[in-house]
Amino acid sequence: MKSGGSLSIWFFIGISLAFNGAVICAAGIYELMYPPVNQVVLYNLHANVWWGAVLLVLGLFFSLRFSPARERARMAGNS
C-alpha cells in the first residue's frame, strides 16, 4: 500500500451534499405526488425539490472534481 497519499476533504463534502440533496429532492417529489392536507403558505414553490436538486448537482460536481481516481491520474501525468 502506498503511503503518503491524501484525499481531499471536498470529495467527502461532495458525497455528503449529493446524498442529502437526493434525500431532500426525493421527499419533495413524494410530496408533489401526495400533497399534505394542511399545506404551508409557500407550498406551491416546491422549495425542497429545487434545493434538493441544487444540492445534488453541487455534490456531484464536488465528488467528481475531487475524486481520488482523478487526482491519481493527475499525479501520474506529472511524473
Backbone torsions as a table, in degrees:
resi	resn	phi	psi	omega
1	MET	NA	135.0	-178.7
2	LYS	-76.0	131.6	178.5
3	SER	-101.8	158.4	177.6
4	GLY	93.6	-6.4	178.6
5	GLY	-77.3	148.8	178.8
6	SER	-135.7	154.9	178.1
7	LEU	-109.1	142.9	178.9
8	SER	-73.7	139.7	177.4
9	ILE	-64.8	-26.4	-178.8
10	TRP	-67.5	-25.1	175.1
11	PHE	-64.2	-46.1	-179.4
12	PHE	-72.0	-34.2	174.7
13	ILE	-64.4	-39.3	177.0
14	GLY	-62.5	-42.0	177.5
15	ILE	-62.9	-43.7	179.8
16	SER	-63.5	-45.3	178.7
17	LEU	-62.9	-42.6	-179.0
18	ALA	-64.3	-42.6	-179.9
19	PHE	-65.4	-48.6	179.9
20	ASN	-64.1	-38.8	177.6
21	GLY	-63.4	-40.3	178.7
22	ALA	-64.8	-41.4	179.7
23	VAL	-66.1	-44.9	-179.3
24	ILE	-65.3	-43.3	-179.8
25	CYS	-65.8	-40.8	178.1
26	ALA	-64.2	-39.8	176.8
27	ALA	-64.7	-37.5	177.7
28	GLY	-67.2	-39.7	177.9
29	ILE	-66.7	-40.0	176.1
30	TYR	-61.2	-40.1	179.0
31	GLU	-67.3	-30.1	175.3
32	LEU	-68.0	-39.7	-178.3
33	MET	-74.8	-35.2	-179.8
34	TYR	-126.4	81.5	-176.1
35	PRO	-62.7	145.7	178.7
36	PRO	-70.2	155.8	179.7
37	VAL	-66.9	-47.9	178.6
38	ASN	-102.0	100.3	-177.4
39	GLN	-86.1	146.8	175.6
40	VAL	-75.3	168.9	-172.3
41	VAL	-60.7	-45.4	-176.3
42	LEU	-99.7	33.6	-178.2
43	TYR	-58.5	-38.0	-173.5
44	ASN	-71.8	-4.5	174.4
45	LEU	-82.3	-22.0	178.5
46	HIS	53.6	53.5	-176.0
47	ALA	-61.2	-35.2	-178.1
48	ASN	-67.7	-31.3	176.4
49	VAL	-69.2	-46.8	-177.6
50	TRP	-66.7	-48.7	-178.6
51	TRP	-70.3	-32.6	174.2
52	GLY	-63.1	-41.6	178.2
53	ALA	-66.7	-39.1	178.1
54	VAL	-63.5	-45.6	178.4
55	LEU	-63.1	-40.0	179.8
56	LEU	-63.4	-46.8	179.9
57	VAL	-65.1	-43.7	179.2
58	LEU	-63.7	-41.7	178.1
59	GLY	-65.1	-40.1	176.8
60	LEU	-65.2	-38.9	177.5
61	PHE	-60.5	-50.1	-178.5
62	PHE	-64.7	-43.2	-176.9
63	SER	-70.1	-30.2	176.1
64	LEU	-80.0	-38.5	-178.6
65	ARG	-66.4	-38.1	-176.9
66	PHE	-110.4	27.9	-178.2
67	SER	-68.7	147.6	-179.9
68	PRO	-61.4	-35.1	179.9
69	ALA	-64.8	-40.0	179.2
70	ARG	-67.9	-40.1	177.5
71	GLU	-64.5	-40.0	178.0
72	ARG	-62.7	-42.7	179.3
73	ALA	-65.5	-37.3	178.7
74	ARG	-67.3	-40.4	179.2
75	MET	-69.1	-36.7	178.7
76	ALA	-67.3	-32.1	178.5
77	GLY	-71.4	-26.4	-179.6
78	ASN	-79.6	-18.5	-176.2
79	SER	-75.1	NA	NA
